[in-house]
Amino acid sequence: MITRKGRYSFIFSDKPQILGYAAVAGPKESEGPLGKKFDKIYYDPKAGLDTWEEAESQLQKEALSIALSKSKLTAEDVDFVFSGDLLNQCISSSFGLKAYSIPYLGQYGACSTMAQTLIMGAIAHASGAARLCACVTSSHFCSAERQYRFPLEYGGQRTPTAQWTVTGSGCCILGTKKGNHPRICGATVGRITDLGVTDANNMGAAMAPAAASTILDFFADTGTSPQDFDRIYTGDLGFVGSKLLYDLTEKAGLNIRDKHRDCGLLIYDREVQDVHAGGSGCGCAASVLCSHILPGLENGRFKNALFIATGALMSPTSCQQGQTIPSIAHLVHISTDK
């Protein structure tokens, strides 16, 4: 059963479980702090294929395959797959997953897609529409640069506020099974937020207001506080966006500094790796969730976590036309408490 909680949130009485999960990453990610935690690493950016876009599809295909294997399930067991990515028409998802022949519902939330797919999968399971769902997303540095910025051959200089698009993918299988699996307890669906940022090389500034809005909505709807949770993870705000998030939440009377971690700062070592303000991309929050956050819940390092993936809802067309960058953030409450 799904119960509304306040204006923007809801809780699950029968909490959907994350039965299995997998994280796949590229060469730069393997050199970061989480390098040993990924299920598979592709050291060739093209994954042995002809194009970067094909390689990104391979990331999703492999993440789903490993997550199914770890769940002791097959593609035939899955009722729906919710998936999306950054490329036009979500081609990484459709081309990557077509061979599985699982009923497919494409999603687009930019870098918030992992949280969005988890929300949609949890709703489908809790409503009885599906017994098992797969939730997957990906990004690739080279394919994203080609679409949103400049071809790599151009050699353009990156600004200090720029973030490095993660080459990676994450996949979760949702269902119900005996065992102490992480559970999705509730969620807050974000509102589109736009404070007028136009710089496509400063995603942190564009997305921080959306993260703050969703976090504040969740605590207002549920009557909880940061002290009720062990960790508050945001996706892809990076160094600049995280600082702005603190300013925005503290202005509203909420201090999350001691609980907060950002996936864009966890996946790379900014002191050693040339990533400027940190990581970004759909695959950033997804691969950190499936390599770091969920294992932390399963091994008892913490029990209660908020996962807030953030996304910039721009397109190459809107940027070229000088439009501002609307953003979104979706929140998922994950816990090992029954």
C-alpha positions in Angstrom: 0.0 0.0 0.0 1.1 3.6 -0.8 0.2 6.3 1.6 0.5 10.1 0.9 2.6 12.0 3.4 2.1 15.7 3.2 2.1 17.5 -0.1 5.0 15.9 -2.1 5.8 12.7 -0.4 4.5 9.2 0.2 5.5 6.1 2.2 5.2 2.3 1.4 3.6 0.1 4.1 5.0 -3.0 2.3 8.5 -1.7 1.6 9.9 -2.9 -1.8 13.2 -4.5 -1.3 16.4 -4.0 -3.4 17.1 -7.7 -4.0 20.3 -7.2 -6.0 22.3 -4.4 -7.5 25.4 -3.8 -9.7 27.7 -0.9 -10.6 29.8 -0.8 -13.8 32.4 1.8 -14.4 35.1 3.1 -16.8 38.9 3.7 -16.5 38.9 7.1 -14.7 36.3 5.8 -12.1 38.5 2.8 -11.4 41.3 5.2 -10.3 39.0 6.9 -7.8 38.2 6.1 -4.1 35.5 3.6 -5.1 37.5 1.8 -7.7 37.7 -1.5 -5.9 33.9 -1.5 -5.2 32.6 -1.7 -8.8 31.3 -5.0 -10.0 33.0 -4.6 -13.4 35.3 -2.0 -15.0 35.8 -1.4 -18.7 39.3 -0.1 -19.1 38.6 0.6 -22.8 36.3 3.7 -23.1 34.7 2.1 -26.1 34.3 -1.3 -24.4 35.6 -3.0 -27.5 32.8 -1.5 -29.7 32.8 1.1 -32.5 31.4 4.1 -30.7 31.2 5.7 -27.3 27.4 5.5 -27.5 27.5 1.8 -28.1 29.9 1.6 -25.1 27.4 3.4 -22.9 24.7 0.9 -24.0 27.0 -1.9 -23.0 27.4 -0.4 -19.5 23.6 -0.7 -19.0 23.4 -4.1 -20.5 26.2 -5.4 -18.2 24.8 -3.7 -15.1 21.5 -5.3 -15.6 23.1 -8.7 -16.3 25.2 -8.6 -13.1 22.3 -7.4 -10.9 20.1 -10.2 -12.2 22.9 -12.7 -11.5 23.4 -11.4 -8.0 19.7 -11.6 -7.4 19.6 -15.2 -8.7 17.0 -14.1 -11.3 16.7 -14.1 -15.1 15.3 -11.5 -17.5 12.2 -13.6 -17.8 11.4 -13.0 -14.1 11.3 -9.2 -14.5 8.0 -7.5 -15.3 9.2 -4.0 -16.1 12.5 -2.3 -16.7 12.6 1.5 -15.9 15.6 3.1 -17.6 17.0 6.3 -19.0 20.1 8.2 -19.8 21.4 11.6 -21.0 21.5 11.0 -24.8 18.8 12.2 -27.2 15.8 9.8 -27.1 17.6 7.8 -24.4 19.4 5.6 -27.0 21.8 4.2 -24.4 18.9 2.5 -22.7 16.8 1.4 -25.7 19.8 0.0 -27.6 21.4 -1.5 -24.5 18.4 -3.3 -23.1 16.6 -4.3 -26.3 18.0 -7.8 -26.2 16.5 -8.6 -22.9 12.9 -8.3 -24.2 11.6 -7.0 -20.8 8.6 -4.6 -21.0 10.4 -1.2 -21.0 9.3 2.2 -19.7 11.8 4.8 -20.6 12.6 7.6 -18.1 14.2 11.0 -18.4 15.2 13.0 -15.4 18.7 13.8 -16.5 21.1 13.0 -13.6 18.2 12.4 -11.3 17.2 9.4 -13.4 18.3 6.7 -10.9 16.1 8.1 -8.1 13.2 8.5 -10.6 13.5 4.9 -11.8 13.6 3.7 -8.2 10.4 5.6 -7.4 8.6 4.3 -10.5 9.7 0.8 -9.8 8.7 0.9 -6.2 5.3 2.3 -7.1 4.8 -0.4 -9.7 5.7 -3.1 -7.2 3.8 -1.7 -4.2 0.6 -1.2 -6.4 0.7 -4.8 -7.5 1.4 -4.0 -11.1 4.7 -5.8 -11.0 6.3 -8.5 -8.9 9.9 -7.6 -10.0 11.3 -4.4 -11.6 14.7 -3.4 -12.8 15.9 0.2 -12.4 18.9 1.2 -14.4 20.7 4.2 -15.9 24.0 5.2 -17.3 26.3 8.0 -18.6 29.6 8.2 -20.5 32.0 11.0 -20.5 32.8 11.0 -24.2 29.2 10.6 -25.4 28.0 13.4 -23.1 30.8 15.8 -24.1 29.9 15.2 -27.7 26.3 16.0 -27.2 26.3 18.8 -24.7 29.6 20.6 -25.0 32.4 20.2 -27.6 33.8 17.3 -29.4 36.8 16.0 -27.5 39.0 16.7 -30.5 38.3 20.4 -30.1 40.4 20.5 -26.9 38.3 23.1 -25.2 39.3 24.3 -21.7 37.1 23.3 -18.8 36.1 26.0 -16.3 36.8 25.4 -12.5 33.0 24.9 -11.9 32.8 22.2 -14.5 32.1 18.6 -13.5 33.4 15.4 -15.1 30.6 13.2 -16.5 31.0 9.7 -15.0 31.4 6.7 -17.3 29.3 4.2 -15.4 26.0 2.5 -14.8 24.0 1.3 -11.9 21.1 -1.2 -11.7 18.8 -2.3 -8.9 16.3 -5.1 -8.9 13.2 -4.4 -6.8 10.9 -7.1 -5.4 10.1 -9.0 -2.2 12.1 -11.9 -0.8 13.2 -13.3 2.5 16.3 -11.7 3.8 17.6 -8.5 5.2 17.7 -6.5 1.9 17.7 -2.7 1.8 14.1 -1.4 1.6 12.5 1.6 -0.1 10.5 3.2 2.7 9.2 6.3 1.0 10.0 9.0 -1.5 9.5 12.7 -2.3 8.9 13.7 -6.0 10.8 16.9 -6.8 9.5 20.1 -8.3 11.1 21.8 -11.3 13.3 24.6 -9.9 14.8 27.4 -12.0 16.8 30.2 -10.4 18.1 31.6 -13.7 21.4 29.8 -14.1 22.5 29.7 -17.7 26.0 28.3 -17.5 26.1 24.8 -18.8 29.6 24.4 -17.2 28.2 25.0 -13.7 25.7 22.2 -13.1 26.2 22.4 -9.3 24.7 25.9 -9.2 21.8 24.9 -11.4 20.9 21.8 -9.4 21.5 22.9 -5.8 18.2 24.8 -5.5 16.3 21.7 -6.6 18.1 19.5 -4.1 17.3 22.0 -1.3 13.7 22.2 -2.3 13.2 18.5 -2.3 15.0 18.0 1.0 13.0 20.7 2.7 9.8 19.3 1.3 10.6 15.8 2.6 11.4 17.0 6.2 8.2 19.2 6.2 6.0 16.4 4.8 7.3 13.6 7.2 7.9 15.6 10.3 11.5 14.2 10.5 14.9 15.9 10.8 18.4 15.2 9.6 19.2 13.6 13.0 16.7 10.8 12.1 19.0 9.6 9.3 22.6 8.3 9.2 23.4 9.7 5.8 21.9 12.2 3.3 23.4 11.6 -0.1 22.9 14.0 -3.0 23.8 13.1 -6.6 26.2 15.2 -8.6 26.2 18.6 -6.9 29.9 18.4 -6.7 32.0 20.9 -4.7 30.2 24.1 -5.9 26.7 22.7 -5.6 27.3 21.2 -2.2 28.4 24.5 -0.8 25.3 26.2 -2.3 23.1 23.5 -0.9 24.3 24.2 2.7 23.6 27.9 2.1 20.1 27.3 0.9 19.1 24.8 3.6 20.7 26.7 6.4 18.8 29.8 5.3 15.7 27.8 5.8 16.9 26.7 9.3 18.1 23.2 8.4 21.7 22.1 8.9 22.6 18.9 7.1 26.4 19.3 6.9 27.4 16.5 9.3 25.1 14.0 7.5 25.6 15.0 3.9 27.7 13.3 1.3 27.7 14.0 -2.4 28.1 11.3 -5.0 30.0 13.7 -7.3 32.6 14.1 -4.5 32.8 10.5 -3.5 33.5 8.9 -6.9 36.7 10.9 -7.7 39.6 12.3 -5.7 39.6 16.0 -6.6 43.1 16.4 -5.2 44.6 13.8 -7.6 42.2 13.5 -10.5 41.6 16.4 -12.9 37.8 16.5 -12.5 37.5 20.2 -11.3 34.3 20.4 -9.3 33.6 16.7 -9.1 31.6 14.0 -10.9 28.2 14.3 -12.7 26.0 12.3 -15.1 23.3 9.7 -14.6 25.9 7.1 -14.0 27.4 9.1 -11.1 24.6 8.7 -8.5 23.7 5.3 -9.9 27.2 3.8 -9.6 27.8 5.3 -6.2 24.5 4.0 -5.0 25.3 0.5 -6.2 28.9 0.4 -5.1 29.0 2.4 -1.9 25.6 3.3 -0.4 23.7 0.0 -0.7 26.7 -2.1 0.5 27.0 0.3 3.4 23.4 -0.4 4.3 23.8 -4.2 3.9 27.0 -4.5 6.0 25.5 -2.4 8.8 27.7 0.7 8.5 24.5 2.6 8.6 20.8 1.8 8.6 18.9 4.8 7.3 19.8 6.9 4.3 18.2 9.5 2.0 19.3 9.3 -1.6 18.6 12.5 -3.6 19.6 12.4 -7.2 19.6 15.7 -9.0 19.2 16.5 -12.7 19.6 19.5 -15.0 16.6 19.5 -17.4 18.4 21.2 -20.3 19.0 20.1 -23.9 21.6 21.1 -26.5 18.8 23.1 -28.2 17.7 25.0 -25.1 21.4 25.9 -24.3 22.0 27.2 -27.8 18.9 29.3 -27.5 20.2 30.9 -24.3 17.5 29.4 -22.1 18.0 29.0 -18.3 18.6 25.5 -16.9 15.6 24.1 -15.0 16.5 21.4 -12.5 14.9 18.6 -10.5 15.7 16.4 -7.5 13.9 13.2 -6.4 14.4 11.7 -3.0 14.3 8.0 -2.0 14.4 6.9 1.6 16.3 3.6 1.9 16.6 1.6 5.1 17.4 -1.8 6.5 14.8 -1.4 9.2 11.8 -3.6 8.7 
